[in-house]
Amino acid sequence: MRKKGTYSIDEQDNPKDTIVNEPAQALYGKTLSASSILMINNFDMSEPLERIHVFRNGLSKQSFNKLKEATGLDYNKLAAALAVSPKTLQRKDTFDVVQSEKMYHLADLYAIGIEYFGDEGFKRWMSRPLFSIGNIKPIDLIDVSEGVEILKKEILRVQHGIAI
């Protein structure tokens, strides 16, 4: 008898035929991180003082384009998340401290979400209202750092099986 989402095997089942549902992390093989999304050397982001240094130097247009690609968000949604106009995003070659920091935290949220839900699964999760956060769509919270932190906590709750 096979049950979806379990690894129970009766004597008559062949282990090769058993259905196992694992989190998306098992599908990716390597760990996705904010640094890998933004194409930043992981060593540069391992310590808080190093992150401050990177943020003060500003993230590049290339990092922004990789973030845009990873999130699938358009210029308008990313502009709102970074608190700038869409025109500013198109003109920038290097982003200032605040924008760089926001890009990093947004990339971190997407890395955590994609690792757990998978790319398409996380995009669906972001677009559906969640009861646990007052029936708000997660995508509507990414323009505020506290909103990004709430979403990270919600993903951790789901990962640990805490009912939402």
C-alpha positions as CSV (number, residue, x, y, z in Angstrom):
1,M,0.0,0.0,0.0
2,R,1.5,3.3,-1.1
3,K,0.6,6.6,0.5
4,K,1.6,9.9,-1.1
5,G,4.2,11.7,1.0
6,T,5.3,8.7,3.0
7,Y,8.0,6.1,2.7
8,S,6.0,3.2,4.1
9,I,6.6,-0.1,2.3
10,D,4.4,-3.1,2.6
11,E,5.7,-6.6,1.8
12,Q,4.0,-6.6,-1.6
13,D,5.4,-3.2,-2.7
14,N,8.6,-2.9,-4.6
15,P,10.8,-0.1,-3.1
16,K,11.4,1.2,-6.6
17,D,7.7,1.9,-6.9
18,T,7.3,3.7,-3.6
19,I,6.4,7.4,-3.9
20,V,8.5,9.7,-1.8
21,N,7.8,13.4,-1.7
22,E,10.8,15.5,-0.6
23,P,11.1,19.3,-0.3
24,A,12.5,21.0,-3.4
25,Q,15.9,21.3,-1.7
26,A,16.5,17.7,-2.7
27,L,16.0,18.5,-6.3
28,Y,18.5,21.3,-6.5
29,G,21.6,19.4,-5.2
30,K,23.4,22.6,-4.3
31,T,22.5,25.2,-1.8
32,L,21.0,28.4,-3.2
33,S,22.0,31.6,-1.4
34,A,21.5,35.3,-1.7
35,S,25.2,35.5,-2.7
36,S,24.7,33.0,-5.5
37,I,21.6,34.8,-6.8
38,L,23.4,38.2,-6.8
39,M,26.7,36.7,-8.0
40,I,28.7,37.9,-5.0
41,N,31.6,36.0,-3.7
42,N,30.3,34.0,-0.7
43,F,33.3,34.9,1.4
44,D,32.4,38.6,1.1
45,M,29.0,37.9,2.7
46,S,30.0,35.5,5.4
47,E,30.6,38.1,8.1
48,P,28.5,41.1,9.1
49,L,31.3,43.6,8.6
50,E,32.1,42.2,5.2
51,R,28.4,42.6,4.2
52,I,28.5,46.2,5.4
53,H,31.6,46.7,3.2
54,V,29.9,45.2,0.2
55,F,26.7,47.3,0.8
56,R,28.7,50.5,1.1
57,N,30.5,49.8,-2.1
58,G,27.2,49.1,-3.8
59,L,25.9,46.1,-5.7
60,S,26.2,46.2,-9.5
61,K,23.7,46.3,-12.3
62,Q,24.7,42.7,-13.0
63,S,23.6,41.7,-9.4
64,F,20.3,43.5,-10.0
65,N,19.7,41.7,-13.3
66,K,20.4,38.4,-11.6
67,L,18.0,39.3,-8.9
68,K,15.3,40.2,-11.5
69,E,15.9,36.9,-13.2
70,A,15.7,34.8,-10.1
71,T,12.6,36.5,-8.7
72,G,10.7,36.9,-12.0
73,L,9.6,40.3,-10.8
74,D,9.1,43.2,-13.3
75,Y,10.8,46.6,-13.0
76,N,7.7,48.1,-11.2
77,K,7.6,45.5,-8.5
78,L,11.3,45.6,-7.9
79,A,11.3,49.4,-7.9
80,A,8.7,49.3,-5.2
81,A,10.7,46.7,-3.2
82,L,13.8,48.8,-3.5
83,A,12.0,52.2,-2.9
84,V,13.1,53.8,-6.2
85,S,11.4,54.6,-9.5
86,P,11.6,52.1,-12.4
87,K,13.5,54.7,-14.4
88,T,16.2,54.8,-11.6
89,L,16.6,51.1,-11.8
90,Q,17.2,51.3,-15.5
91,R,19.8,54.1,-15.2
92,K,21.8,52.7,-12.2
93,D,25.1,51.0,-12.7
94,T,25.9,50.8,-9.0
95,F,23.3,50.8,-6.3
96,D,23.6,52.8,-3.1
97,V,23.8,51.3,0.4
98,V,20.1,51.1,1.2
99,Q,19.2,49.7,-2.2
100,S,22.1,47.2,-2.0
101,E,21.0,46.0,1.4
102,K,17.4,45.6,0.2
103,M,18.5,43.7,-2.8
104,Y,20.5,41.3,-0.6
105,H,17.6,40.7,1.8
106,L,15.2,40.2,-1.1
107,A,17.6,37.7,-2.7
108,D,18.0,35.9,0.7
109,L,14.2,35.6,0.9
110,Y,14.0,34.1,-2.6
111,A,16.9,31.8,-2.0
112,I,15.2,30.4,1.1
113,G,11.8,30.1,-0.6
114,I,13.2,28.6,-3.8
115,E,15.3,26.1,-1.9
116,Y,12.2,24.8,0.0
117,F,9.3,25.2,-2.5
118,G,11.1,25.1,-5.8
119,D,11.1,28.0,-8.3
120,E,7.5,27.7,-9.5
121,G,6.2,26.6,-6.1
122,F,7.7,29.6,-4.4
123,K,6.2,32.0,-7.0
124,R,2.8,30.5,-6.3
125,W,3.3,30.7,-2.6
126,M,4.2,34.4,-3.0
127,S,1.1,35.2,-4.9
128,R,-1.5,33.5,-2.7
129,P,-3.0,35.1,0.4
130,L,-1.8,33.5,3.6
131,F,-4.1,33.0,6.5
132,S,-1.2,33.3,9.0
133,I,-0.4,36.8,7.9
134,G,-3.9,38.2,7.7
135,N,-4.8,36.9,4.2
136,I,-2.2,39.1,2.7
137,K,-0.3,38.0,-0.4
138,P,3.4,37.6,0.5
139,I,4.5,39.5,-2.6
140,D,2.7,42.6,-1.1
141,L,5.1,42.6,1.8
142,I,8.5,42.7,0.0
143,D,8.7,46.5,0.0
144,V,9.3,46.7,3.7
145,S,12.2,45.0,5.5
146,E,9.9,43.9,8.3
147,G,7.7,42.2,5.7
148,V,10.7,40.3,4.3
149,E,11.5,39.1,7.8
150,I,7.9,38.0,8.4
151,L,8.0,36.0,5.1
152,K,11.3,34.3,6.1
153,K,9.8,33.3,9.4
154,E,6.7,31.9,7.6
155,I,8.9,29.7,5.4
156,L,10.7,28.5,8.5
157,R,7.4,27.6,10.1
158,V,6.3,25.6,7.1
159,Q,9.7,23.9,6.9
160,H,9.3,22.8,10.6
161,G,5.8,21.6,10.1
162,I,4.2,24.3,12.2
163,A,0.6,24.6,11.2
164,I,-0.4,27.9,9.6
